[in-house]
């Protein structure tokens, strides 16, 4: 058994292109990759912005999903210095986090309509579990294969689950995948709730109007570590809870969001004053950003782990202005993006933010914060539809 869990390799495919370095480059440049939806027709496509994959991928739904994941897996393996099929990976756990792959069924439906079937029969696409099982079979993995579907916390919870398995000694290594493809069902759902912003995402801004959805695939390889290396990224602790306030949101006072952040710090053995910076969830919706800001005040101005607060909220940022809200994939893709930026010596700004909301009273980073020494503890927060809350604390050495 071990208390140390290290990130050995990372990979991503996003609207920035192929590779985690592309994410860091666009975040450094403050580049928003939001655009009008072109992947498939939808009647309100001119009213919203989305973040679509820029890689040359198959149009077929299943092929598109698989190729995006494969590209991210390959990058993570190269960075980790591992080979598929080798002894070092064969017994690894594979844990996939996603809200689902509705895009695949929709793609098949559109093809059947194009072939002249006026009323295509009911479709059955691959379930999320079958996607994970297919990846494991394709790469001859013999370890546990698990799927996590907890809305926008899916791949964050997959990381938390993987770390728990490694710490218990169940496995020495885990491949965590976050994947999400844009689909008409989800877009229509958020549109009907009036949660899609026509102006793009403005996290924590006084003029925020909602989400900007995106698609991505990301892979993080975790493994047991005997000791802290001279350099590395360690998942020190994390926590998850579920707020039953109502079906679609967390209670606005932020109590349960604050609770999950405090529990994560306790698990990592750190105090509020130890957190160097926060990667906020920052969806850009009115209620979610207010709730998250209230929670940060509760934790950092009033304290965590039984101590006095740090008197102020640490520097915080949001990443969705660059890559969109990738729903179930955001836990993995935003973790990759954040630490690729740290490796380049900066914390990115929260793109889209301009004006402080008097009801929030907090401002995320408006310019990239350059750092000569990025060593320290960082909190990464992910909050999902239905009140599922996850907070992870990493140590960057």
C-alpha positions in Angstrom: 0.0 0.0 0.0 1.1 3.6 -0.6 -0.1 7.1 0.1 1.6 8.5 -2.9 -0.1 8.6 -6.3 1.7 10.2 -9.2 0.7 11.3 -12.7 3.0 9.5 -15.0 1.6 10.5 -18.4 -1.1 12.8 -19.9 -2.7 13.2 -23.3 -5.6 15.2 -24.7 -7.5 16.0 -27.9 -9.6 19.1 -27.8 -10.9 22.1 -29.7 -7.3 23.4 -29.4 -6.0 20.4 -31.4 -4.1 17.2 -30.7 -1.9 17.3 -27.6 -1.8 18.8 -24.1 0.8 21.3 -25.3 -1.8 22.8 -27.6 -4.1 23.3 -24.7 -1.3 25.2 -22.8 -0.4 27.2 -25.9 -4.0 28.4 -26.5 -4.5 29.2 -22.8 -1.3 31.2 -22.7 -2.4 33.1 -25.8 -5.9 33.7 -24.4 -7.4 32.0 -27.5 -11.0 31.1 -27.4 -11.8 28.2 -29.7 -15.6 28.8 -29.6 -17.4 28.8 -33.0 -20.7 28.0 -34.6 -21.7 24.3 -34.5 -20.8 22.7 -37.8 -20.6 19.0 -36.9 -24.3 18.3 -37.3 -27.4 20.4 -38.0 -29.4 22.0 -35.2 -31.9 24.8 -35.6 -30.3 27.2 -33.1 -26.7 26.8 -34.2 -26.4 30.5 -35.0 -27.4 31.4 -31.5 -24.6 29.7 -29.6 -20.9 28.9 -29.6 -19.4 25.5 -29.0 -15.9 24.0 -28.9 -15.5 21.3 -31.5 -12.7 18.9 -32.0 -10.2 20.3 -34.6 -8.4 17.0 -35.3 -9.2 15.2 -38.6 -11.5 12.5 -37.2 -13.9 10.0 -38.8 -17.4 11.4 -39.3 -18.8 8.1 -38.1 -19.9 8.4 -34.5 -18.2 5.3 -33.1 -15.1 5.9 -35.2 -14.9 9.5 -34.1 -15.1 8.6 -30.4 -12.5 5.8 -30.7 -10.0 7.8 -32.7 -10.2 10.8 -30.3 -9.5 8.5 -27.3 -6.7 6.6 -29.1 -4.9 9.8 -29.9 -5.1 10.9 -26.2 -4.0 7.4 -25.1 -1.0 7.4 -27.4 0.2 10.8 -26.2 -0.1 9.8 -22.5 1.8 6.5 -23.2 4.6 8.3 -24.9 4.9 10.8 -22.1 4.9 7.9 -19.6 7.4 5.9 -21.5 5.1 2.9 -21.6 3.9 0.6 -24.4 0.5 -0.9 -24.9 0.6 -4.7 -24.4 3.7 -4.5 -22.2 3.8 -6.0 -18.7 3.8 -2.5 -17.2 0.3 -1.9 -18.4 -1.4 -5.3 -18.7 -2.6 -5.4 -15.1 -3.6 -1.7 -15.0 -7.1 -0.6 -14.1 -8.9 1.3 -16.9 -11.5 3.8 -15.7 -13.6 5.8 -18.1 -15.6 8.9 -17.1 -18.3 10.3 -19.4 -22.0 11.3 -19.4 -22.5 8.9 -22.3 -22.1 8.6 -26.1 -25.4 9.7 -27.5 -23.5 11.2 -30.4 -22.9 7.7 -31.8 -26.6 6.8 -32.0 -27.5 10.2 -33.4 -24.8 9.8 -36.1 -26.3 6.5 -37.1 -29.8 7.9 -37.2 -28.7 10.8 -39.5 -27.0 8.3 -41.8 -30.1 6.2 -42.1 -32.2 9.2 -42.8 -29.8 10.3 -45.5 -30.1 6.8 -47.1 -33.9 7.3 -47.4 -35.3 5.7 -44.3 -38.1 8.0 -43.4 -38.6 6.4 -40.0 -35.5 4.6 -38.9 -36.1 2.0 -36.3 -35.2 2.6 -32.6 -31.4 2.7 -32.2 -29.2 1.0 -29.7 -25.7 2.5 -29.5 -22.8 1.5 -27.4 -23.3 2.0 -23.7 -20.6 3.9 -21.7 -19.6 0.6 -20.2 -19.2 -1.1 -23.5 -16.8 1.7 -24.6 -14.5 1.1 -21.7 -14.7 -2.6 -22.2 -13.8 -2.3 -25.9 -10.8 -0.1 -25.1 -9.5 -2.7 -22.6 -10.1 -5.6 -25.0 -8.4 -3.7 -27.9 -5.3 -3.1 -25.8 -5.2 -6.5 -24.0 -5.6 -4.9 -20.6 -6.4 -7.5 -17.9 -7.0 -5.3 -14.9 -10.3 -3.9 -13.5 -12.4 -2.1 -16.1 -14.8 0.5 -14.6 -17.1 3.3 -15.9 -18.1 6.4 -13.9 -21.1 8.4 -15.0 -21.8 11.3 -12.6 -22.5 14.1 -15.0 -19.8 16.8 -15.1 -17.8 15.2 -12.3 -17.5 11.8 -14.2 -13.8 11.8 -15.1 -12.9 13.7 -11.9 -14.5 10.9 -9.9 -12.7 8.4 -12.2 -9.4 10.0 -11.0 -10.5 9.8 -7.4 -11.5 6.2 -7.8 -8.3 5.3 -9.5 -6.3 6.9 -6.7 -8.2 5.0 -4.1 -7.5 1.7 -5.8 -3.8 2.5 -6.1 -3.6 3.5 -2.4 -5.3 0.3 -1.3 -2.9 -1.7 -3.3 -5.6 -3.1 -5.7 -3.5 -2.0 -8.7 -0.2 -0.4 -9.2 -1.3 1.7 -12.2 -4.5 3.1 -13.7 -5.4 4.6 -17.0 -8.1 7.2 -16.5 -10.1 8.4 -19.6 -12.5 11.3 -19.9 -14.4 11.6 -23.2 -17.4 13.6 -24.4 -18.8 14.3 -27.8 -21.2 17.1 -28.7 -24.7 15.8 -29.4 -28.1 17.3 -30.3 -29.9 15.7 -27.3 -27.6 17.5 -24.8 -27.5 20.8 -26.6 -31.3 20.8 -26.9 -31.6 20.0 -23.2 -29.4 22.9 -22.1 -31.0 25.2 -24.7 -34.5 24.4 -23.3 -33.1 25.3 -19.8 -31.8 28.6 -21.2 -28.3 27.8 -20.0 -26.4 28.2 -23.3 -24.7 31.6 -23.7 -25.0 33.3 -27.1 -21.9 35.3 -26.3 -19.7 32.5 -25.1 -18.7 31.8 -21.5 -18.0 34.5 -19.0 -17.0 32.8 -15.8 -17.9 34.7 -12.6 -18.6 37.9 -14.7 -21.4 40.3 -13.9 -22.7 39.7 -17.4 -22.5 36.0 -17.6 -25.3 34.3 -19.4 -24.5 30.6 -19.4 -22.5 27.7 -20.7 -20.4 27.1 -23.8 -20.3 23.3 -24.4 -17.4 21.5 -25.9 -16.1 18.0 -26.7 -12.7 16.4 -25.8 -10.9 13.3 -24.9 -8.2 13.2 -22.3 -6.1 10.4 -20.6 -4.2 10.5 -17.4 -2.0 7.6 -16.3 -1.7 7.3 -12.5 0.7 5.1 -10.6 1.9 4.3 -7.1 5.0 6.2 -6.0 7.4 5.3 -3.2 8.6 8.8 -2.6 8.5 12.3 -4.0 10.7 12.7 -7.0 12.6 15.9 -7.7 9.7 16.8 -10.1 6.2 15.4 -10.5 2.5 15.8 -10.1 0.9 14.0 -7.2 -2.8 13.5 -6.4 -2.6 14.2 -2.7 -6.3 13.9 -1.8 -9.8 14.4 -3.0 -13.4 14.1 -2.0 -16.9 13.7 -3.5 -20.4 14.4 -2.1 -23.8 14.9 -3.6 -26.2 17.8 -2.7 -29.8 16.7 -2.9 -31.1 20.3 -2.9 -32.9 19.6 -6.2 -32.6 17.7 -9.4 -30.5 20.2 -11.4 -28.4 22.3 -9.0 -26.5 22.6 -5.8 -27.9 24.7 -2.9 -26.8 28.3 -3.5 -25.4 28.9 0.0 -22.4 26.8 -1.1 -22.3 24.8 2.2 -21.9 21.4 0.6 -19.5 22.6 -2.1 -17.4 24.1 0.8 -17.7 20.8 2.6 -16.3 18.8 -0.3 -13.4 21.2 -0.6 -12.6 21.0 3.1 -12.8 17.2 3.0 -10.4 17.1 0.0 -7.9 19.3 1.9 -8.2 17.1 5.0 -7.5 14.0 2.9 -4.4 15.7 1.4 -3.3 16.8 4.9 -3.2 20.5 4.0 -4.6 23.7 5.4 -6.5 26.4 3.5 -3.4 28.6 3.6 -1.4 25.9 1.8 -3.4 26.1 -1.4 -1.4 28.1 -4.0 -4.2 28.5 -6.5 -7.6 27.0 -7.5 -8.8 25.8 -10.8 -12.5 26.6 -10.4 -15.3 24.8 -12.2 -16.5 28.2 -13.6 -19.4 27.3 -15.9 -20.5 30.8 -16.5 -24.1 30.2 -15.3 -25.7 32.6 -12.8 -26.4 30.1 -10.0 -23.3 27.8 -10.4 -20.7 30.6 -10.2 -22.5 32.3 -7.3 -22.5 29.0 -5.4 -18.9 28.2 -6.1 -17.8 31.7 -5.1 -19.8 31.4 -1.8 -18.1 28.1 -1.1 -14.6 29.5 -1.7 -15.3 32.3 0.7 -16.5 29.8 3.3 -13.4 27.7 3.0 -10.7 30.3 2.6 -12.0 33.3 4.5 -13.4 31.2 7.4 -10.9 28.4 7.3 -10.5 24.7 6.7 -9.3 21.7 8.8 -10.1 23.5 12.0 -7.8 26.4 11.5 -8.5 30.1 10.8 -8.9 31.0 7.2 -6.2 32.4 5.0 -8.1 35.7 5.1 -8.6 35.7 1.3 -9.4 33.4 -1.5 -6.3 32.2 -3.3 -5.8 33.2 -7.0 -8.3 31.2 -9.0 -9.1 30.7 -12.7 -11.4 28.9 -15.1 -10.4 27.1 -18.3 -13.7 26.7 -20.1 -13.4 29.9 -22.2 -10.7 28.1 -24.1 -12.0 24.5 -24.5 -15.7 24.8 -23.6 -17.5 22.9 -20.9 -16.7 19.3 -21.8 -19.1 17.8 -19.3 -18.0 14.3 -18.3 -14.6 14.8 -19.8 -13.8 18.0 -18.0 -12.2 16.3 -14.9 -9.5 14.8 -17.1 -9.1 17.4 -19.8 -8.9 20.4 -17.4 -6.5 18.5 -15.2 -4.2 17.9 -18.2 -4.6 21.5 -19.3 -3.9 23.0 -15.9 -0.7 21.1 -15.3 0.6 21.5 -18.8 0.3 25.2 -18.1 2.1 24.9 -14.8 4.9 23.0 -16.5 5.2 26.0 -18.8 5.5 28.2 -15.8 2.1 30.0 -15.7 -1.4 29.8 -14.4 -3.8 30.8 -17.2 -6.3 33.6 -16.9 -10.1 33.0 -16.8 -11.0 33.9 -20.4 -14.2 35.8 -20.9 -14.2 37.5 -17.5 -14.3 41.3 -17.5 -16.5 42.8 -14.8 -16.8 41.8 -11.1 -20.3 40.7 -10.1 -21.2 42.7 -6.9 -23.1 39.7 -5.7 -19.9 37.6 -5.9 -17.2 40.2 -5.1 -14.4 38.0 -6.4 -12.3 38.3 -9.5 -10.5 35.3 -11.2 -7.2 35.9 -12.8 -7.6 38.3 -15.7 -4.0 37.8 -17.0 -1.8 34.8 -17.0 0.3 34.6 -13.8 3.9 33.8 -14.6 5.7 31.7 -12.0 9.4 31.1 -11.6 8.7 28.3 -9.1 5.3 26.6 -9.4 5.8 24.1 -6.6 2.9 23.8 -4.2 -0.6 22.5 -3.6 -3.4 23.2 -6.1 -7.1 22.6 -5.8 -9.1 21.5 -8.9 -12.9 21.7 -8.5 -15.6 20.0 -10.6 -19.3 20.3 -9.9 -22.0 18.3 -11.8 -25.6 18.5 -12.8 -27.8 17.3 -10.0 -25.4 18.5 -7.2 -22.5 16.1 -7.5 -19.4 17.8 -6.2 -15.8 16.7 -6.5 -12.6 18.5 -5.3 -9.1 17.3 -5.9 -5.9 18.5 -4.3 -2.6 18.0 -6.2 0.9 18.7 -5.2 3.2 20.0 -7.9 6.9 19.4 -7.2 
